[in-house]
Amino acid sequence: IISKALADIDSLQVLSMENNDIDDEAADHIAAALANNAGIKQLWLGENHFTTAGVSTIIESLKAHTFLKQLFKQFANLLFQVTQKSITSARDISSQRTGTDSFGRALEVIDLSKCKLSLRTAHDISVVLSKNKNIKQVWLEGNSLSSKGIAIICDSLVNCTELSILSLRDNNLSEHTAECLSEALVNKVKLHQLYLGNNHLGDIGTITLSSSLSTTARLHTLDLMDNQISEVAADQLS
């Protein structure tokens, strides 16, 4: 009932429905609400009972309204040109379309913790992240993502320069995924909280990360609990 009512609201900026036993059927209604709210900035849906299908439905709605807002902006630009009887070359129009990349990307927080994410949903999330380069918080803990899924998400985080909080606790991170994570964290000057506990980074993975962490001057919270780290890696971090 609540998610159906949300679909009639078009000014929603923050949606928090964590730990509510939400299933795939309710995910359809949440997706409808999100599709009608292109200005959504914070999305908190952790610890629910979505399957891959439910998460994909929600992610698809985020991808859809982002694209539509960009498309509307392009149309508005062209309409203005015609109204003003201005003559614009094809190259200028192409340039304006490129300039619309910053529109329709209002999402600042995404929380899909403990939502049983799969490789398929990792692909979907990466698309949303790549289109929302100003995203500030990403919470994906407790999903046991595969190395390939983590690599896909990390690739999309590379250009998220506003990232301030990243949580990948309990996601089977290993020394092999540490390299792509390290690349994603380079020059994240606004990152101040990083949660990587309960993974399998080990000494090699931790040492790999240490070089990129040296570029995160504002980092004040680093969670590396239960990662089989020895004094050797600890010394490297210090």
N, C-alpha and C positions, 0 to 999 in steps of 0.2 A: 504493500500500500504506500509506504513512504517513498520507495523508488519510483513508483508510478507518478506520485505527486511531484517529485523532483523534475520529471520530464516537462512539466508545465511552467517551470521557472527558467528564465533565460539570462539571469544575472548572477548565477552561482559562481563563486570564486574558490571556496574551500569545501571539500566533501570528505568527511571523516566517518567511516562505517567499519572500523576495525573490530575484529573479534565478535562478529554478529551471526555466525553460522550461515552466512550468505552462500547460496548455491548457484548453479548455472542458470536456473530459471530467473532468479532475481538479477543475475548479471545482465540479462537482456534489457531489463528496465533501467538498470544503472547506465548501460550503454546509451539508451535513448536519452537519458538525462544529460549525459556528457556531450552527446551530439548536438544538443540544443544549447550548450553553454560553452561557446568557443573561448570565453575568457577565464576558464577554470585554471587556477594557479596551484592549488594543493589537492592531492588525491591520496587519501589514506584508506587502504583497503586490506591491510595486513591481517593475517590469522583468520581467514574465512575458509569456506569449503568449495572453492572453485575447482573445476577440473581444467585441463588445457583448453577445452572449448570455451568455458566461461571467461577465462583470462583473455583469450584471443578476441572474443566478442567485445570486451571492454577496450582493449588496446586498439582494435580496428576503429572504434568510434572516435578515439583520440586522433588517430591518423586521418580519419575522414574529415573532422571539423577543421583540423589544421589546413588541409588541402583546400577545403571550400573557402576558408577565409582568405587564403592567398589568391584563389581564383577570383573572388569578388573584388579584391583590391585591384587586380589586373584589369578587370572589366571596368571598374570605376575610373581608372586612369585613362583608358581608351575612350570611354564615354565623355569624359571631360574634354579630351582633345577634339572630339567630333563637335561637341557643343560650341567650343571656342573657335571652330573652323580652322584649327591649326593643322599644319602639315608636318607630320612626323615620319621620318624615314623608318624603314623596317629595322634598321640597326638600332635606332633610338628606342623603338618599342621593345626590342629584345633586351636592351640595357635596362629599361624600366622593369621588365619582368624579372630580371635577375635581382633588381633592387628590392623586390617584394619578398625576398627570402626571410626578412626579419619579421614579417607579419604573420599573425596566427600562431605564434609560438609563446603563449603566455604561461605554460605549465612550469611551475617552480619546484614542486614537491611531488614525488611519486613513491608510494609505499605499497609494495606487493610482497611483504614478508610472509613466509610460511604459507604460500599459495600454490605449492606443488608445480612450480614453473617447469616447463619442458624446453627442449631445444627449439621447438616451433615458437613458443612464446618468447624465447630469448631473441629470436629474429624480430618478432613484432615489437618488443620493447626497444630494441636497438634502433628501429626506424623512428619511434617516438622520440628517443633521446637525441638522435641526430638532427631532428627537426626542431628540437627545443634546446638550443645551445646555451640558453640562459638558465637552465635548470639548476637549482641550488641544493636539493636534497634527494638522494636516491637510496631507498631502503629495500633491499632484496634478500635480507637474511633468512636463513632456514629453508632454503629451496633445494639444496643438494644439486645444484646445477652441474652439468658435465664440464669438462675442460673446454670443450668446443663452445658451449653456451656462454661460459665466462669470457672466452676470447672474443666472441661476437659483441657482447655488451661492452667490454673494455674498449674495443675499436670505436664504438659510438661515443664513448666518454672522452676521447682524446681532445675534441674541440669544445667540450663543455667547460669553458673558462670560469664560469661563476660558481662551480661546484664547491659547496662548503661542508657538506656531510655525505659520506658514503659508507653504507653498511653492507658488507658481504659475509657476515658471520655465518658459520655453519653451511658452507657451500662447496665443500670438498676441494678447496683451493690447494694446489700442490706447487712444488718448485717449478713445474712446467708452465702453470698459468701465471706464476709470479712475473714472468718477463713481460707479458702483454699488459698485466696490471701496472707494472712499473712504467711502461710507456704511457699509459693513460693518466698517470699521476704526475708526470713531469710538468713543472711550471704551473701547478694548480695552487697559485699564490693565495687563494681565498679559502682553501681547504683547512678546516680547523678541527674536524672530527673524522677519524677513520677507524672503522670497526671490522677487524679481520679475525676475530677469535674463533676458536673451535674449528680450525681447518688443518691442513697438513703441509704448511709451508716449509717447515724444517729449516735448517741452517742455510742451505743454498738459496731457497726462496726468499728468506728474510734478508740475506745479504744482497740479493738481486734488487729487492725493494728499497734498500737503504739509500742507494744513489739518488733515486727519484724523490725520496722523502726529504733529502737535504735541500730540495728546491721549494718545499712547502713551509715557508717561514712562519705562517700563522697557526700551524698545527699544534694544538694543545692537548688533544685526546687521541691516544693511539692504543687500540685494543689488539693485542697479539696473544691472548691467553690460549693455552692448549694448542700450541703449534709445534711442539717438540723442538724448541729452540735451546741451544746450548750457550755457554758463556762466550764462545767464539763469535756467534752471530750477535749476541747481546752487546759485545764490545764494539762490533762494527756499527750497530745502531747508535751507540752513544757517541 
